[in-house]
Amino acid sequence: MYEWILPLLGFLIAVFAAITGVGGGVLFVPLLTLGWGFEPSVAVGTSLFVMIFGGFGATIGYAL
């Protein structure tokens, strides 16, 4: 059951970040660090990489 909660949380954070315009890193990094056991430096890099796709998706959504 736990393996379904973390991706769902990640998705909800991404939706929240896209709607409000915040990067989401404040929420992604603790999720990656505490939930999946990432090192903090790796969690920051992963969060930045994920935010690229969220920003791109939001750009397309708001442009149409």
C-alpha positions in Angstrom: 0.0 0.0 0.0 2.9 2.4 0.9 4.3 2.2 -2.7 1.0 3.8 -4.0 0.8 6.6 -1.5 4.2 8.2 -2.4 3.5 8.5 -6.1 0.1 9.9 -5.4 1.6 12.5 -3.1 4.1 13.4 -5.7 1.3 13.8 -8.3 -0.7 16.0 -5.9 2.3 18.1 -5.1 2.9 18.6 -8.9 -0.7 19.6 -9.5 -0.6 22.1 -6.6 2.7 23.5 -7.8 1.4 24.0 -11.4 -1.8 25.6 -10.3 -0.2 28.0 -7.8 3.0 28.8 -9.8 5.4 27.7 -7.1 8.2 25.4 -8.0 7.2 22.6 -5.6 10.7 22.0 -4.4 9.8 22.9 -0.9 7.4 19.9 -0.9 9.3 17.5 -3.3 12.6 17.5 -1.5 11.2 16.4 1.9 9.0 13.8 0.1 12.0 12.4 -1.7 14.3 12.5 1.4 11.9 11.2 4.0 9.7 9.0 1.8 12.1 7.4 -0.6 15.4 7.8 1.4 17.2 10.0 -1.2 20.3 11.9 -0.1 19.4 15.6 0.2 21.7 16.7 -2.6 20.2 14.0 -4.9 16.7 15.0 -3.9 17.3 18.6 -4.8 18.6 17.6 -8.3 15.7 15.2 -8.9 13.3 17.9 -7.8 14.7 20.4 -10.3 14.5 17.8 -13.0 10.9 17.0 -12.2 10.0 20.7 -12.1 11.1 21.1 -15.7 8.2 18.8 -16.8 5.7 20.4 -14.5 6.7 23.9 -15.9 6.5 22.6 -19.4 3.1 21.1 -18.8 1.8 24.2 -17.1 3.1 26.4 -20.0 1.2 24.3 -22.5 -1.9 24.2 -20.4 -2.0 28.0 -19.9 -1.1 28.7 -23.5 -4.1 26.9 -24.9 
